[in-house]
């Protein structure tokens, strides 16, 4: 049997998926198709898939479930007004409504509610004549035993029911305002590396903290502190991230947290044994630096995973200057770097800040908007790195004025 849990989104699908994880005679998944958006996913038998995105592809869902399989559907319902309010508290929702309805109307709640009601209507029409069960997320804990019996579930029913007492992926109003292209996070998980490239901007960091490894406690603190915010992407970087001692567990934890549209690893690709199907299963993108001698590995990986592998010529990298250039030559900055960075328990408003601090031997005390502890509210305290007259800009290779002063062609 296959069970598909449909909904509008912002209706408790993550909570429902957590509850299903306590069922032992079914596998279960949450938004499985997000890992391979280029094709309709193939689901195993005896599987429960909880995915509001399936409500956008109901025709394909119906066509792909052959009559040889016993298929049941759950309509996970939430009141339209509460769903609409939750949607509008998510990054990008205002722009989505404006694009769909071709309006600049600042009061978008009625339009978002209309969109929610359209999706609900589509689900209701699709389910006519199909085996289905209606579950209201507000009473899901009471309906859980009925669902359990309906699908013939085995496992710990009470542990599953208790998951509805926890609010997963909750949405709440946030003061984080993110300029276009800036909603990206880099996790620097280790400064260890299997190479020692003269162009690398992380050299000083490796000298300072050669044993640095981001712990699972720090990963979990990052996820918890991020709260309802959702990044466009999270990139795992280093050093060489394939040397991270928590690689598989950390990627699995980030994927389950569902706080980013994409998860990527930026690697030199030379530790081929670490690039396993399990690791690739957690990733949307593997970004590799090309070096002389690893062409065969690049070709193999591209052949295995296609466009999910991106190759970057490392000769396009620019060395870190290691010193500050005069203020009048480089201010304001012309910056090509976007997004935040987290290293261990510290968060930075720019992904280049740690290496610039180390290379240029500068202090950013007095700039609390550039660096703070990873704790609830950290994104609100960090300014999106809009280039201005900050000292780190004068020694950063992502500042095109610095690069030109070095006599190197900009990336």
QUIJORA-V55236 format. One record per residue. SS is DSSP state (2 for helix, 1 for strand, 0 for the rest). PSI is psi in radians with two decimals (none if undefined). Layout:
SS;PSI
SS;PSI
This chain:
0;2.57
1;2.45
1;2.19
1;2.18
1;1.98
1;2.67
0;3.14
0;-0.30
0;2.62
0;0.64
0;0.23
0;0.35
2;-0.65
2;-0.70
2;-0.75
2;-0.70
2;-0.68
2;-0.71
2;-0.70
2;-0.37
0;-0.23
0;0.06
1;2.24
0;-0.33
0;0.15
0;2.55
1;2.82
1;2.69
1;2.73
1;2.02
0;0.82
2;-0.64
2;-0.29
2;-0.40
2;-0.45
2;1.18
0;-0.22
0;-0.19
0;2.73
0;2.29
0;2.67
0;2.11
0;2.46
0;2.86
0;2.83
0;0.90
1;2.49
1;2.06
1;2.12
1;1.89
0;1.89
2;-0.43
2;-0.41
2;-0.36
2;-0.24
2;-0.13
0;0.81
2;-0.61
2;-0.82
2;-0.64
2;-0.80
2;-0.70
2;-0.55
2;-0.17
0;1.70
0;2.77
0;-0.22
0;-0.23
0;2.51
0;1.96
1;2.31
1;2.66
1;2.52
1;2.26
1;1.82
1;1.91
1;2.51
0;2.54
0;2.35
2;-0.68
2;-0.73
2;-0.67
2;-0.78
2;-0.76
2;-0.71
2;-0.74
2;-0.78
2;-0.25
0;0.04
0;2.53
0;2.33
0;-0.17
2;-0.69
2;-0.73
2;-0.63
2;-0.82
2;-0.76
2;-0.69
2;-0.75
2;-0.70
2;0.08
0;0.96
0;2.68
0;0.22
0;2.08
0;-0.49
0;1.67
0;-0.01
2;-0.81
2;-0.63
2;-0.68
2;-0.67
2;-0.71
2;-0.74
2;-0.78
2;-0.78
2;-0.61
2;-0.77
2;-0.73
2;-0.70
2;-0.73
2;-0.74
2;-0.80
2;-0.71
2;-0.74
2;-0.63
0;-0.13
0;2.20
0;0.01
0;2.67
0;2.04
1;2.80
1;2.34
1;2.19
1;2.13
1;2.17
2;-0.49
2;-0.32
2;0.40
2;-0.61
2;-0.65
2;-0.56
2;-0.19
2;-0.81
2;-0.65
2;-0.79
2;-0.74
2;-0.83
2;-0.64
2;-0.63
2;0.00
0;0.73
0;2.65
0;2.69
1;-2.53
0;1.58
2;-0.68
2;-0.69
2;-0.68
2;-0.76
2;-0.66
2;-0.34
2;-0.45
2;-0.09
2;-0.13
0;2.40
0;1.84
0;2.49
0;0.65
0;2.54
0;2.33
0;2.71
0;2.44
0;2.58
0;0.07
0;2.06
0;2.09
0;2.04
0;2.75
0;2.33
0;-0.04
0;-0.13
0;0.99
1;2.54
1;2.35
1;2.25
1;1.96
1;1.80
0;-0.32
1;2.64
0;0.09
0;2.60
0;2.62
0;0.04
0;2.95
0;1.31
0;2.33
0;-0.37
0;-0.12
0;2.33
0;-0.04
0;0.09
2;-0.87
2;-0.65
2;-0.68
2;-0.58
2;-0.69
2;-0.82
0;1.25
0;-0.39
0;0.18
0;2.23
1;2.23
0;2.21
0;2.86
2;-0.55
2;-0.67
2;-0.63
2;-0.80
2;-0.63
2;-0.68
2;-0.82
2;-0.82
2;-0.71
2;-0.46
2;-0.48
0;-2.27
0;-0.09
0;2.53
0;2.17
1;2.66
1;-0.65
1;2.66
1;2.17
1;2.21
1;2.11
1;-3.14
0;-2.57
0;-2.80
0;1.87
2;-0.37
2;-0.16
2;0.02
0;2.19
0;-0.30
0;0.50
2;-1.02
2;-0.80
2;-0.69
2;-0.77
2;-0.73
2;-0.71
2;-0.76
2;-0.73
2;-0.76
2;-0.52
2;-0.47
0;0.83
0;0.19
1;2.56
1;-0.60
1;2.56
1;2.27
1;2.75
1;2.34
1;1.92
1;2.86
0;-0.13
0;0.10
0;-0.28
0;1.21
2;-0.63
2;-0.37
2;-0.29
0;1.40
0;2.85
2;-0.60
2;-0.82
2;-0.82
2;-0.48
2;-0.41
2;-0.21
0;2.56
0;-0.42
1;2.34
1;1.94
1;2.12
1;2.41
1;2.24
1;2.29
0;2.70
0;2.24
0;-0.22
0;0.41
2;-0.70
2;-0.68
2;-0.73
2;-0.78
2;-0.76
2;-0.83
2;-0.70
2;-0.67
2;-0.62
2;-0.72
2;0.11
2;-2.28
2;-0.16
2;-0.14
1;2.17
1;2.25
1;2.28
1;2.29
1;2.02
2;-0.27
2;-0.23
2;-0.13
0;2.54
0;2.34
0;2.67
0;2.36
0;-0.48
0;0.09
0;2.85
0;2.42
0;2.76
0;2.56
2;-0.81
2;-0.24
2;-0.38
2;0.09
0;2.43
0;2.88
0;2.64
0;1.61
1;2.40
0;0.01
0;2.41
0;2.46
0;2.96
1;2.97
1;2.52
1;2.25
1;1.95
0;-2.09
0;0.12
1;2.45
1;2.51
1;2.55
0;-0.19
0;2.43
0;-0.22
0;-0.17
2;-0.84
2;-0.77
2;-0.63
2;-0.73
2;-0.78
2;-0.82
2;-0.72
2;-0.02
0;0.89
0;2.82
0;2.50
0;0.36
0;2.44
0;-0.10
0;1.23
0;-0.31
0;-0.07
0;-0.37
1;2.36
1;2.95
1;2.57
0;1.87
0;2.88
0;2.29
0;0.08
2;-0.60
2;-0.60
2;-0.56
2;-0.48
0;2.28
0;2.33
0;2.34
0;1.36
0;1.97
0;2.27
0;-2.71
0;0.96
0;2.49
2;-0.73
2;-0.47
2;-0.48
2;-0.07
2;0.43
0;2.30
0;-0.14
0;-0.07
1;1.94
2;-0.49
2;-0.63
2;-0.79
2;-0.75
2;-0.65
2;-0.45
0;-0.15
0;0.39
0;2.42
0;2.37
0;2.57
0;none
